[in-house]
Every structure is written in C-alpha cells, then in structure tokens.
Amino acid sequence: MDKEPMTSAGYEKITGSLDFLKSQERPTTVIELDEARQLGDLKENAEYHAAKEKLALIDVQIAELGSIISKAIIIDSSTLPHNKVSFGSTVELVNTDTDEEFIYSIVGGVEANVDNGLISFNSPLAKQLLGKEEGDEITATLPGGVKTFEVLGVSYKELVI
C-alpha cells in the first residue's frame, strides 16, 4: 500500500470532508431518495434518478476519501528544520528573467492546489527545490519550459488548506 505524506492541515480538511459526507450529505440524500421513491413510477421519476445518482457519487467520494486517509502519513512540518527547503516549507522565489515573485508551500499530492500556492512535493518544481536554501539559484524544467529562479527565503508557516 502506498503511503501518502500530508500536512496535519490537509489531513484535518480531508477527515472533515469525510465526516460531513457521512453525517450530513449522505443521510440527507437517502431521505431525498426515499421521498422521491414514494412519488410513484420510478421509470419516469426524475427526482428519484437524480437522488440515486447523487447518492452513488457521495458513496464514491466517501470511498476515495477513506482510501486517502488509510494511506495518510501526517508529517508535522513545524518540527522540521526549514533553513533548507523540505516538506512543509514555504518558499519565496523570484523568476530571474521576469522579476515575478512566487510563494509556494510544499505539501502532499492530495493537498496540492497551485492556485492557492500549494505544490506537491512530487511536482517538477518542488523536486528541484528540495534541499535548496536562501540565495540558491535553480534552473527548473517545467511544463511551461525552462525557468530560472532564485530562492529569496525558506520558512515554515502554518498552512490553511
């Protein structure tokens, strides 16, 4: 079984989502399905089919989240040194060609969300950043081409996922 490293914030979000699906979303949908079933002819009952489909999707989500949780290894990034880039580090970068600055936090794959500045430790950029420190320059081969970055800072910040 593959283990999936993640931050405690990511783990809390996933377990919270699973709890919500099990305690709120699924029971509500079961009631909707039951009420729709009582409306009569199931062949032409759009409410019944919609509720049945929604319940199937919820069950898939519950199974997926359960699988992720069973593989989770929570890494307490606050206990790691962050003088060099490691799991859970927040890294400030500048593109040396465009002077555009970026801030990324390195997280587990299931937590990654580039739009929120969260990149997977398995991503091409993160792999090339691991072990680097302030002042280091890297030439990263990324899906958008080769880019050169300078590491402006490496720190630990409590993540909100």
VENKAPE-V856658 format. One record per helix or strand. SS is the DSSP state (hx for helix, st for strand). FROM is the first residue (numbers start at 1). TO is the last residue. If there is no record, write none. Layout:
BEGIN
SS FROM TO
SS FROM TO
END
This chain:
BEGIN
st 4 6
hx 8 37
hx 46 71
st 72 74
hx 77 79
st 84 84
st 89 95
st 101 107
hx 109 111
st 113 113
hx 114 116
st 118 120
hx 124 129
st 133 133
st 137 142
st 145 156
END
